[in-house]
Amino acid sequence: MMAHKISDACISCGACADTCPVGAIAPGDTKYVVDPDACIDCGACEDGCPVGAITAE
């Protein structure tokens, strides 16, 4: 199982954090970041991202 990753295309809207069922996404310095230890690889954030900045690692 691999964590999801947020690319530099992230616009810091927070939609992904709202969709994450385990709270593994938080605001970072320049974009939102996924905590790989908490991520359960469900893909909810990928579906919730309006700019397609999230992919499976």
C-alpha positions in Angstrom: 0.0 0.0 0.0 1.4 3.4 -1.0 0.3 6.8 0.2 -1.2 9.4 -2.1 0.9 12.4 -3.1 0.0 16.0 -3.8 1.8 17.7 -6.6 2.9 21.3 -7.1 -0.4 21.8 -9.0 -2.1 22.1 -5.6 -3.9 25.4 -5.1 -4.3 24.9 -1.3 -8.1 25.0 -1.4 -8.4 22.3 1.3 -11.0 20.2 -0.5 -8.8 17.1 -0.1 -8.5 17.6 3.6 -12.2 17.8 3.9 -12.6 14.4 2.1 -10.0 12.5 4.0 -11.7 10.0 6.4 -8.6 9.6 8.5 -7.3 13.2 8.7 -4.1 12.4 6.9 -3.9 15.7 4.9 -2.8 19.0 6.4 -1.7 22.4 5.0 2.0 22.5 4.3 4.3 25.5 3.5 3.4 25.8 -0.2 0.8 23.1 -0.7 -1.3 20.5 1.2 0.7 17.4 2.3 -0.3 13.8 2.9 1.0 12.0 6.1 2.1 8.7 4.6 1.8 6.9 7.9 -1.8 7.9 8.4 -2.9 7.6 4.7 -5.1 4.5 4.1 -4.8 4.8 0.3 -8.6 5.1 -0.2 -8.4 7.6 -3.0 -11.1 9.9 -1.6 -8.8 12.9 -1.8 -8.0 12.2 -5.4 -11.7 12.3 -6.3 -12.1 15.5 -4.2 -9.3 17.5 -5.8 -10.7 20.1 -8.3 -7.3 20.5 -10.1 -6.2 16.8 -10.2 -3.1 17.5 -8.1 -3.3 14.2 -6.2 -2.1 10.8 -7.4 -1.3 7.4 -6.0 2.5 7.3 -5.3 
